[in-house]
Amino acid sequence: MTHLHKLCLQESKRINSRQPYIEMPLKFAQASKYSKMLHDQTIKFGVSSKGFMGNAIVDPYSKCCNMEFAEKAFNRLNDRDISAWNSLLSMYSKRGLVEQVVNSFKSLKNSATFSNQFTYAIALSCSARTRDVCFGKQVHCDVIKMGYQLNSFCEGSLIDMYCKCNYIADARKIFDELLKPDTVSWTTMIAGYVQIGLPKEALKVFDKMHTTGHVLDQVGFVTVLTALIAAKRFADACKLFSQMANPNVVAFNVMISGHAQRGYEVEAIKYFQDMIERCVKPTRSTLGSVLSAIANLSHLELGLLVHAHSIKQGLDSNVYVGSSLINMYSKCHKMEAAKKVFDYLEEKNVVLWNSMLGGYLQNGYSSAVLASFFSMSGFGFKCDEFTYTSILSACGSLGYSELGQQLHSSIVKNRFNSNLFVGNALVDMYAKLGSLNEARQQFELIRNRDNISWNAIIVGYVQEEYENEAFSMFKRMNLNGLLPDEVTLASILSACSNLHAIGQGRQIHCLSVKSGLETSLYVGGSLIDMYAKCGSLESSDTVFSCMNKHSVVSMNALISGYAHRYLHKSVILFQKMLIEGLKPSEITFVSILDACDDSSKLNLGTQIHCFIIKIALLNDDEFLSVSLLGMYMNCLRKTEASVLFLELPNPKCRILWTSIISGHTQNGWSDEALKFYKQMHCDAIKPDQATFASVLKASSSLASLRDGREIHSLIFHYGFNFDELTSSALVDMYAKCGDLKSSVQVFEEMGSNKNDIISWNSMIVGFAKNGGAENALKVFYELQNTNVKPDDVTFLGVLTACSHSGRVNEGRQIFDIMVNYYKIQPRLDHFACMVDLLGRWGYLKEAEEFINRLNFEPGSMIWATLLGACKLHGDEMRGRRAAEKLIKLQPSSSSPYVLLCNIYAGSGNWDGANSLRREMKGKGVKKYPGFSWIVVEEKTNLFVAGDNCHPCAGEIYAVLTDLTKLMKEIFEVDSSCDDNLIE
């Protein structure tokens, strides 16, 4: 029997419950099997329920958590000793079965067996684990009653229980009453302060412990390391860690997770590497922490090594490690690898699904977020607050208003509407959808708002250009005692940029200095952008030079600011970016390309194009392709733009088609613009408002009414007939093609949807240029009764109408209203129009005086207008003065010579006319003939006076000869009829 008893005790010692979590099931299974073999032997010898042997068999069953056999063995005992009771209590305590511990403890008290210090330690440990301070206090009373209050086991257990139940004052009282606290008591007290978030107090206890000469054990080292990390004393933590002879996995985990969580990712990775070199086996917590550090650094190579290590350790199938791997691959922008990890894991929970949803969202795959969400729901998983946060953000990004509202109903139904994370996500979603009233309503419902709540509503207002509301919410946030963070300051600085409010921007700059955020990458970049957009490039440069570290964003802000005014500085910054090892983004290239807006900058634009091709950035970026097309179009390189467009992968998106069409239209290549549009239609690419506006402009430039009408029918087909931009383009097209009836019809069909001045301008200018001056003025007076404010184009159209209809006084009044009432600074066109108004109707003296009163040197447009009026009224003297000014400004133009020559000829001054012709010939000035065109069967036919280049020139001239002959015959007949009538 003695031999069996020894075997039972040996087995109990062998079962070490402090094994890594992943190894415990195998260890317990083996121990349980061996315990049963011993139990069989006790039954065989008839001692399974008797004496010390029967009591001893309970312990190995309890330690391997075989509750069924432990209870059976215990219940069969005839005479239970305290070791059996302690084994049973320990098992219940480890499994968190509080009720069983309490009931067994009461049963023990009612039995004839007396509790010992180990019994009380187990009971107090259970109380500590379950935070049941009431039960703990009852046990404390029994400890005092039985005289164990000075026992080291009971002292440490009491301190531990009160600390873990957050009764730190009671724990400290017991600790201070100890005569000679041991290492366990010191460590427990330190851990208690760490637990309630008082690491400095914990370290005071440690310093006091150090003076008493106590040496830390492994648990003590880990506890003090935790306190040092929590107190952000990383140097001291590293020093203490180096004093450990053989740091265990728990100590390494504290150092790795502590550094990783507080932004010291590189140090965390170094500790992990040290751990591997020392052959300390990592746990799932180790891998989770180091993968988090790697994810924050986006260091894919290291991530792959850790993944390989997790496979080697057999931890890759663990849910916690799997979630960390998904997060790491997501932040390294490798969603395919993240999906493979997810699919490999057999056991999936909500945390894993949320990791995938968050990964897709971070990488901009909002559609994949929705697809994963529906799959998750199909597998029967219920959403938590993190699921809703991801899916709501995806709905906002995709503009899925209806689905967002359905999710909102689900949130209310499942009682998540009071959750802060979900509330913030709802505000963000509605703001992204442009539903600011709903966003504001949700914001007001959030009780304990954090910075994210305020940022969501402020960003929403800024994005929708409600800057004043954004400023109002920012002030309210400050009054509520919340300090703005980087996102808040960056958003409000963006509002300052939009309004060019440099005064308010400087105030925010002062606040960012006060907050210590002015040199941060995010706020610093926003300050640079704000000053650049407000025209204070010197201030932008100062902020940039004060930043300790530059990012692509901050450099892009300064490059964009310099680009249009000091392009060479933008290029220098671009070169500096490359030297510093920063990777230029699409914004970098777009900022420089947009500044290459004429032929003199073509060389730079071409070099940037070559660089983009070299780094393989073009094929995947439509935004960049549009800028390149724009650069070639601005430099009038039609062929290069067309070649680039053809080289872009198919199918080409609508934005690219619109860009190439718009570029051709703006440069006057309207015929080619229409061809591209027709090809776009053949490729089944749906046009949008911008496409229709560009192609309608091309039709109006060619006066191609047939093409315009075909486009109009497609506008109806695609449902853009009520769009204001498209309708305005239609009004303009019909007016320029001379079809005023259709132009008016489209304008009237717009009804109350004329909220932008463009539509009004199209109608006014259309009437003015087609002899409908009275109607143009009527539309203008109608406009004044609306909330739409006229602009400079409006007044140009109205003044043109007055000029064409002889309404001189009315024109003078309207010019005065424009300048003094609407405070619109007249452009050169407006001054030229006033000269035309006065000159056309004989007020030549007033027109010349008007020019002489201008506070700038008049340009060729103004002198040409006066010269035309002088020709009309035969004013040779003023005509000569105007012509001299015009010849000086445009020496190679034939226009002033021809007009003055006509004035001389009209007044009979043939000598003067001949003299001008000789002067014109001597200077080599040539008069280029006018031309006209007509579209026949989708082909534009161009005609110039005296031209024989047309392929059908022979037939055309034959018909023209017949028509001329016929007109002469008709004229002769009419003349003879008139003679007969006279007779």
Secondary structure, 3 states (H helix, E strand, C coil): CHHHHHHHHHHHHHCCCCCCHHHHHHHHHHHHHHHHHHHHHHHHCCCCCCHHHHHHCHHHHHHCCCHHHHHHHHHCCCCCCHHHHHHHHHHHHHCCCHHHHHHHHHHHHHCCCCCCHHHHHHHHHHHHHHCCHHHHHHHHHHHHHHCCCCCHHHHHHHHHHHHHCCCHHHHHHHHHHCCCCCHHHHHHHHHHHHHCCCHHHHHHHHHHHHHCCCCCCHHHHHHHHHHHHHCCCHHHHHHHHHCCCCCCHHHHHHHHHHHHHCCCHHHHHHHHHHHHHCCCCCCHHHHHHHHHHHHHHCCHHHHHHHHHHHHHHCCCCCHHHHHHHHHHHHHCCCHHHHHHHHHHCCCCCHHHHHHHHHHHHHCCCHHHHHHHHHHHHHCCCCCCHHHHHHHHHHHHHHCCHHHHHHHHHHHHHCCCCCCHHHHHHHHHHHHHCCCHHHHHHHHHHCCCCCHHHHHHHHHHHHHCCCHHHHHHHHHHHHHCCCCCCHHHHHHHHHHHHHHCCHHHHHHHHHHHHHHCCCCCHHHHHHHHHHHHHCCCHHHHHHHHHHCCCCCHHHHHHHHHHHHCCCHHHHHHHHHHHHHCCCCCCHHHHHHHHHHCCCHHHHHHHHHHHHHHHHCCCCCCCHHHHHHHHHHHHHCCCHHHHHHHHHHCCCCCCHHHHHHHHHHHHHCCCHHHHHHHHHHHHHCCCCCCHHHHHHHHHHHHHCCCHHHHHHHHHHHHHHCCCCCHHHHHHHHHHHHHCCCHHHHHHHHHHCCCCCCCHHHHHHHHHHHHHCCCHHHHHHHHHHHHCCCCCCCHHHHHHHHHHHHHHCCHHHHHHHHHHHHHHCCCCCCHHHHHHHHHHHHHCCCHHHHHHHHHCCCCCCCHHHHHHHHHHHHHHCCHHHHHHHHHHHHHHCCCCCHHHHHHHHHHHHCCCHHHHHHHHHHHHHCCCCCCCCEEEEEECCEEEEEECCCCCCCCHHHHHHHHHHHHHHHHHHHHHHHHHHHHHHC
